[in-house]
Amino acid sequence: MAKAIYPGSFDPITYGHINIIKRAAKIFDELYVVVLHNINKKYFFSLDERINITKESLKDFKNIKVESYDGLLVDYAKEKNINVIIRGLRAVSDFEYELQLANANRSLNPNVEILFLMTDTEYSFISSTIVKEVAKFGGNVSQWVPKNVEDAIIKKIGNNNV
């Protein structure tokens, strides 16, 4: 059974992420969408919120498991006996950072293969950061995120928990 990991912060998940997930889910029998905690990031949503929002956004996919992990991704891959990591690219500007990550992960575990998928052009400018910024200023983000994500953002902003 072919398995892969698609890791990310998903703060929050966007249609750009979902585009990569849909396409990867067609290639692999099982896709683990792993919500990670990056110690260098300040998050809008808590880890539990990000997990729940991501699970809800992906509930219609039968071969996807949403999990979280607090550690090195290659360790998670080893624990799950998975040797493929999917990374999404929006633009050339993503490539340098992703190449550094890929090389670091391959150095830590030479058995891991990193596959890059380009997001479809219509999602190439969407980032979680842009979604949050537009929403904080009252802009419409419904074309960039699922309804449950939009609702969660509006609720969080409304509660002044930003």
SVG drawing of the C-alpha trace seen along z (x, -y; Angstrom):
<svg xmlns="http://www.w3.org/2000/svg" viewBox="-19 -46 42 48">
<polyline fill="none" stroke="black" stroke-width="0.4" points="0.0,0.0 1.5,-3.3 1.4,-6.0 2.6,-9.6 2.7,-12.5 1.5,-16.0 2.8,-18.2 2.0,-21.8 0.9,-24.3 -2.5,-24.7 -3.1,-27.9 -5.7,-27.7 -6.0,-25.2 -6.8,-26.9 -8.1,-25.8 -4.5,-25.8 -3.6,-23.1 -6.8,-21.2 -5.8,-21.3 -2.5,-19.5 -4.3,-17.1 -6.9,-16.1 -4.2,-15.4 -1.9,-13.5 -4.9,-11.5 -5.4,-10.2 -1.8,-9.0 -1.5,-7.3 -3.7,-4.8 -3.3,-6.6 -2.4,-10.2 -1.5,-11.5 -2.2,-15.2 0.1,-16.1 -0.6,-19.3 2.8,-20.4 3.9,-22.7 6.8,-25.0 8.5,-26.6 9.4,-29.6 5.8,-30.5 3.2,-32.4 -0.1,-30.8 -3.6,-32.3 -5.3,-29.0 -4.2,-26.6 -3.0,-23.2 -6.3,-21.6 -8.2,-24.2 -6.0,-23.6 -6.5,-19.9 -10.3,-20.2 -10.6,-22.7 -8.4,-20.6 -10.4,-17.4 -13.7,-19.1 -12.4,-20.5 -11.2,-17.1 -14.1,-14.9 -15.2,-13.8 -11.9,-12.2 -11.9,-8.5 -8.1,-7.8 -6.9,-10.8 -5.9,-10.7 -5.4,-14.0 -2.9,-13.8 -0.6,-16.1 3.1,-15.7 5.4,-17.7 8.9,-16.7 11.0,-16.0 8.9,-15.1 11.4,-12.3 10.8,-10.7 7.1,-10.7 7.7,-9.2 9.8,-6.5 7.2,-5.7 4.5,-5.4 6.7,-3.5 6.2,-6.1 8.9,-7.1 7.2,-9.8 6.7,-13.4 4.5,-15.7 5.3,-19.4 3.3,-22.0 4.8,-24.8 2.9,-28.0 5.6,-29.9 9.3,-30.0 9.7,-32.0 8.6,-28.9 11.3,-26.7 14.4,-27.9 12.8,-27.3 11.4,-24.0 14.7,-22.8 16.4,-23.5 13.8,-21.5 14.0,-18.7 17.8,-18.5 17.7,-18.6 15.0,-15.9 17.0,-13.7 20.1,-14.2 18.3,-13.1 16.7,-10.1 18.0,-9.1 15.1,-6.7 12.6,-9.6 11.6,-10.9 10.3,-14.4 7.7,-15.0 6.9,-18.5 3.4,-19.3 2.7,-22.6 -0.7,-24.0 -3.1,-24.9 -2.6,-28.4 -5.9,-29.7 -4.5,-29.0 -0.9,-30.1 -1.2,-33.3 -3.2,-32.0 -1.5,-31.6 -2.8,-31.2 -1.1,-34.6 -3.0,-36.4 -6.3,-34.8 -5.9,-35.9 -4.8,-39.4 -7.7,-40.0 -10.2,-38.5 -8.8,-40.7 -9.6,-43.8 -13.1,-42.6 -12.4,-41.2 -14.2,-38.3 -12.1,-35.1 -14.8,-32.7 -13.2,-32.1 -9.9,-31.0 -11.1,-28.7 -13.9,-26.3 -17.0,-27.6 -16.0,-26.0 -12.6,-27.8 -14.2,-31.1 -16.6,-30.7 -13.7,-29.8 -11.7,-32.9 -14.7,-35.2 -15.5,-33.7 -11.9,-34.1 -11.7,-37.7 -15.1,-38.5 -13.9,-37.1 -10.8,-39.4 -8.6,-36.4 -6.2,-37.4"/>
</svg>
